[in-house]
């Protein structure tokens, strides 16, 4: 056999190895992008459901159900169910508030205020506290800038969460639609 045959064989096997490597790289990139998308999606869900998660956590703390005392999956399921029920309660109040507003009853402002505190003020205060106390500078250092940044970031997060609830719009997510419609019928 000639030397050209072996050279062609090496070239062809290198070409095939390159094609396989390109396929493996594409699969790895797809996997990394899927995991990154999942992480970003879970973070976005956490941010949007932050008031409910926080309230559910407080309820579990008051009920003395602690993560270290029970199975972690059981604790997470308690947290998820309580978060869902709290969200349903907020959409029930939203529906009831809109119905009362349409009928020009003054009670709608109280219900709207409760929903507003839940979906704007609570995330604002949580984010502000997390940022301010998480990055608090050393003693005797001015904290005016950090205080301002934490309030602005908290307000932005509160506004983002508030936009999810759309308190003045006649709508609700599919999972909470039943409670919203129940609230719409409550003042009929």
N, C-alpha and C positions, 0 to 999 in steps of 0.2 A: 504494500500500500504506500501511497505517496504521502508526503508531508502535508499537501493541500487538504487531504481528507481529514486528517486529525485537526487541522486548523479550523476547517468548516464545522467539524463536530463540536469543538470547543466554543466557537462562535454561536452555533445554534443552541447549545445547552445554556450558554450565557443569556441568549435572547429569551429562551423559555423561562429561565430563572428570573429574569427581569420582569417578564409578564406576570409571573406568580407573585413576585414581590409587590408589584403595582396593585394586584388584586388584594393582597394581604394588607397593604397600606390603606386602601380604600375601605376595607372592612373595619380596620382599626379606627380610622377617622369617623366612620359611621357610628361605631360603638361609643367612641368618646363623645361625639355630638349628642347621641341619645341620652347618655348618662348626664351630660351637662344640661341638656334640656329638661330632664327629670328633676335635677337639683334646682334649677331656676324656677320650674313650675311649682315644686314643693315650697320653695321660699316665698314665691308670690302668694300661694294659698295661705301660708302662715301669716304673711303680712295682712292679707285681706280678712282673715278670720282671727286676727290678733285679739280684738276685744272679747270675742266669744271664748277663745282659749284661755285668756286671762281670767275671765269670770268663772269658767268651769274649774280652773285650777284653784281659785279661791274657795269655791264651793267644796271641792274635794279636801282642801286643807281644813275647812271648818268641820267637815264630816269626819276628820281624822283618818282619811284614806290617803296614805302616803306611798310614794313610789317604792321606797325601800321595804315597805311592810307587806306589799302584795306582789303578785306576779306582774312584771312590767307590761305584758300584753293586756292583762285585765285592767291595769291602770290606764293604759292608752285607750282601751275601748270605753271605759268610764268617761274619760276626757272627751273622746269623740262624740259620744251620745249626748253628754251634757252640752257640748258646744253646739251640736245640731239643735237641741231643744231651746237653747238660748237664742239662737238665730231665728228659729221659728217664732219665738215669743216676740222678737223685735219686728219681724214682718207682720205678725198679727197686730201689733200696736200701730205699725205703719198703715195697714189697711183700714183699721178702725179710725185712725187720725184723718186719713183722706176722706172717708165717708162722713165723718163729723164736720170736716171743713166744707164739703159740698152742701151739707145741710145747714151750714152757718151756725154751728154750735161752738161755744167758746172752749169746750173741753179739748178740742183738737190740738190747741197750743200746748197743753200739758203733755199729751201723748207724743207730739212731735218733739217737744223738749227732751223727754226721756230718750227717744230714739237718737236725737242729736248728741246728747251727752254720751250715749253708748258708742255711736259710730264716728264721732269727731273728737270730743274732749278726752275720752279714755285712751285712744291710740296716741293722741298728742302728748298726754302726760306720761304714758308708758315710754314712748320713744325719747322724750325729753329727759326723763330720769335715767334711762339706760345710757344715753350719750353723755350726759353731764357727769354721772357718777362713775361711768366706765372709763372716762378719759380725764378725770379731775386732776389738775396739775398739783404740784407740790405745795405744801403750806407756804404762806406769805407770797404767793404768786398771784397776780391779778387774774380773775376768772371771767371778766366781762366778755371777752371774745368767745370763750367756750360757752358761756351762758347764752349769748346771742345765737350762736350756731346751733346749740341744742334746742332752743325754742323754734328757730326757723325750720330745722329738720323735723321736729315734732309736728309743727303746723303743716308741713308738706305731707308727712305721712298721714296725719289726720284728714287732710283734704283728699288724699288718695283713697283712703278707706271710706270716707263720706260719699265720694262719687260712686262707689260700688252700691250703696244702698239707695241712692236717688230718692230721697224722702218725699219729694213733691211730684213724682212721676207714678202713674198708675201701672206698676209692673213689679214683678218679683221673679227670682230665679226658680227654675222648675222644681227643685227639691223643696223649696219653701212655699210654693204657690198655694198649697192647700191651706196653710195657716194664714197667708195673706188674704185669700178669698173668705176665710172664716172671719177675719177682721173686717172685711168690707161688708159682710152681712150682719155684723154685730150691732150696728147702729140702725139697721133697717126697721 
